Amino acid sequence: MYAVIKTGGKQYRVTPGERLKVEKLLGEVGTDVTIDQVLVLADGDNVTIGAPVIAGAVVKAKVLSHGRGDKVTIFKMRRRKHYRKTQGHRQSYTEIEIGNFENSTKKSAKAKAAE
């Protein structure tokens, strides 16, 4: 069982129990967050692909920690022009642990059939 989620402008293939570092999310350490940008949801041979996202599907995750990544140094120089520019950047991240997947699209299809 796996899902492809989108958060922070990036896509991740995740499985339950997996830990990963994503772009900084709002939420205190120890709280649960829900990621509703689910692009693909696969359970064995049953694969659901969104267009672009699956309506009603969410991935639950627990916030483990917040931090900052390694420093990246940007150096620009034009030779013979006396131009040098140095810049640095540290990206903030949130470490999360993926919980369970929920898909309510089946419920909504049954509700539509009942109407």
C-alpha positions in Angstrom: 0.0 0.0 0.0 1.4 3.4 -1.0 0.3 6.9 -2.0 1.8 9.8 -3.9 1.3 13.1 -2.1 2.1 16.6 -2.9 3.3 19.1 -0.3 5.6 22.0 -0.5 5.7 22.0 -4.3 7.2 18.5 -4.3 5.8 15.0 -4.8 6.6 12.1 -2.4 5.8 8.3 -2.7 4.9 7.3 0.9 3.9 4.2 2.8 2.5 3.9 6.3 5.1 4.2 9.0 7.6 6.0 6.8 9.5 9.0 8.1 10.4 11.9 5.8 11.5 15.5 5.8 9.2 17.9 3.9 9.0 21.6 3.5 7.9 23.3 6.8 4.3 22.6 7.8 2.3 24.4 10.4 1.6 22.4 13.4 3.2 21.7 16.8 5.4 18.7 17.5 3.3 15.7 18.4 0.1 16.9 16.6 -1.4 15.2 13.6 -1.7 16.9 10.2 -3.7 15.8 7.2 -2.4 16.0 3.7 -5.3 16.2 1.2 -3.2 16.6 -2.0 -3.2 12.9 -2.8 -2.3 12.2 -6.5 -2.2 8.4 -6.5 -3.5 5.8 -4.0 -2.5 2.2 -4.5 -3.6 -0.9 -2.5 -2.3 -4.0 -4.2 -3.7 -4.2 -7.7 -6.3 -1.5 -6.9 -4.8 1.8 -8.1 -6.7 5.1 -8.0 -5.2 8.0 -10.0 -6.5 11.5 -9.5 -7.0 14.2 -12.1 -5.0 16.0 -10.6 -5.9 15.0 -7.1 -8.2 12.3 -5.6 -11.3 14.0 -4.1 -11.9 12.9 -0.6 -8.6 11.1 -0.1 -6.4 12.2 2.8 -3.1 11.0 4.3 -2.7 11.3 8.1 0.8 12.2 9.4 2.3 13.0 12.8 4.7 15.9 13.2 7.9 14.6 14.8 10.2 17.6 14.7 11.0 20.9 13.0 14.5 21.9 11.9 16.7 23.6 9.3 18.7 21.9 6.7 22.4 22.3 5.8 23.6 25.6 4.6 23.8 26.1 0.8 26.4 28.7 -0.4 25.7 30.7 -3.5 28.6 32.4 -5.1 28.4 34.6 -8.2 31.4 36.1 -10.0 32.1 37.9 -13.2 35.8 37.7 -14.2 37.7 40.9 -14.8 34.7 43.0 -13.7 35.3 43.2 -10.0 31.9 41.6 -9.3 31.6 39.0 -6.5 28.4 38.2 -4.6 28.2 35.6 -1.8 24.8 34.5 -0.4 23.7 31.7 1.9 20.5 29.8 2.5 19.1 27.3 5.1 15.8 25.7 4.3 13.4 24.9 7.1 11.8 21.5 7.2 9.4 19.4 9.1 10.0 15.7 9.8 6.8 13.7 9.7 5.7 10.1 10.1 3.1 8.8 7.7 0.0 7.3 9.4 -3.0 5.7 7.6 -4.6 6.6 4.3 -8.3 7.4 4.1 -10.3 7.4 0.9 -13.9 8.5 1.0 -14.5 8.4 -2.8 -16.2 5.1 -2.4 -18.7 6.6 0.1 -19.5 9.5 -2.2 -20.1 7.1 -5.1 -22.6 5.1 -3.0 -24.2 8.3 -1.9 -24.6 9.4 -5.5 -26.2 6.0 -6.4 -28.6 6.3 -3.6 -29.9 9.7 -4.9 
